[in-house]
Amino acid sequence: MNELLGLVFSPWTEKARWALDVRRVPYTFRHYQPLIGEPALRAKLRRLTGRVSVPVLTTDEGRVLDGSTDIARWADGRGAGPTLFPAEHEAEIARFIELSERALTAGRARALSRMLADDEALAEMAPGPVRRALGPLASRLGALGVRRTLRKYDGHTADGEAHRQTQVAVLDELRATLARKTLAGTGAKTLLDSFTFADITMSQVLVNLAPPAELELGAASRRCFSEPELGERYADLIAWRDALYRAFRTS
Ligand SMILES: N[C@@H](CCC(=O)N[C@@H](CS)C(=O)NCC(=O)O)C(=O)O
């Protein structure tokens, strides 16, 4: 069976899962534990140094696919369902992937910084049994992990306001693109002529404003992931994301 290694609360993992689900490609899901799981992930990717991250899919044929886009492309060649990467839209989809990466990277940096000031959220980062065994020390362990993730993805190299401006620029571009689209019979606008990976990848940038109810997040982590002020300002985009989920998020 295909096996997806990922983080349940991560928008990158959600991109891969959505692509696999909408193409009806079967897989089992395995939870990745940052730090503890890293040596096995390095072995799987045959990468001893440099950055390693999830999602990673190990296919039935033994191929190892690294990252949400490669996994979604692979899923697009299998199963059945909407074509996620129509050849005529390659360049536009690449642009949306790049925009999504930019906003998600900025949003992650802001969410992690908020976590560093929230002991409850830091404790939620530690796996359940570790949290229970460590008690109040769990938040210290969480803080180590969160600081490490901030550095790993260069989140510490810009300040919170710069990250916020990056998010706003992407959200404004998303809003302008959607304004040019007409509502489809599905009840959800799509960024191109039909539902594609562009919609999957761009809908995820809203996770950092208001995580969807379906996302498995502890209450404190949910608080840190949320940006109520941006959520209000871009309520139309959150409504677009929710309509997309209703129309296309089969599981
Ligand atoms: N380009 C990758 C990015 C994946 C990514 O940033 N993954 C993060 C999600 S927060 C991760 O693995 N974090 C855990 C870690 O780095 O240990 C993709 O599109 O899948």
The ligand as an SDF file (V2000), in Angstrom:
LIG
                    3D

 20 19  0  0  0  0  0  0  0  0999 V2000
    8.2020   22.0290   -0.1810 N   0  0  0  0  0  0  0  0  0  0  0  0
    7.6690   21.0970    0.7720 C   0  0  0  0  0  0  0  0  0  0  0  0
    7.5950   21.8030    2.1310 C   0  0  0  0  0  0  0  0  0  0  0  0
    7.1580   20.9010    3.2520 C   0  0  0  0  0  0  0  0  0  0  0  0
    7.3030   21.5230    4.6260 C   0  0  0  0  0  0  0  0  0  0  0  0
    7.6450   22.7010    4.7960 O   0  0  0  0  0  0  0  0  0  0  0  0
    7.0700   20.6660    5.6470 N   0  0  0  0  0  0  0  0  0  0  0  0
    7.1220   21.0910    7.0120 C   0  0  0  0  0  0  0  0  0  0  0  0
    5.6980   21.3190    7.4730 C   0  0  0  0  0  0  0  0  0  0  0  0
    5.5720   22.3910    8.8540 S   0  0  0  0  0  0  0  0  0  0  0  0
    7.7790   20.0220    7.8960 C   0  0  0  0  0  0  0  0  0  0  0  0
    8.0610   18.9320    7.4500 O   0  0  0  0  0  0  0  0  0  0  0  0
    8.0080   20.3530    9.1850 N   0  0  0  0  0  0  0  0  0  0  0  0
    8.5660   19.4550   10.1470 C   0  0  0  0  0  0  0  0  0  0  0  0
   10.0650   19.4920   10.1990 C   0  0  0  0  0  0  0  0  0  0  0  0
   10.6830   20.2370    9.4100 O   0  0  0  0  0  0  0  0  0  0  0  0
   10.6300   18.7840   11.0230 O   0  0  0  0  0  0  0  0  0  0  0  0
    6.2870   20.6290    0.2730 C   0  0  0  0  0  0  0  0  0  0  0  0
    5.7090   21.2820   -0.6090 O   0  0  0  0  0  0  0  0  0  0  0  0
    5.7990   19.5850    0.7070 O   0  0  0  0  0  0  0  0  0  0  0  0
  1  2  1  0
  2  3  1  0
  2 18  1  0
  3  4  1  0
  4  5  1  0
  5  6  2  0
  5  7  1  0
  7  8  1  0
  8  9  1  0
  8 11  1  0
  9 10  1  0
 11 12  2  0
 11 13  1  0
 13 14  1  0
 14 15  1  0
 15 16  2  0
 15 17  1  0
 18 19  2  0
 18 20  1  0
M  END
$$$$
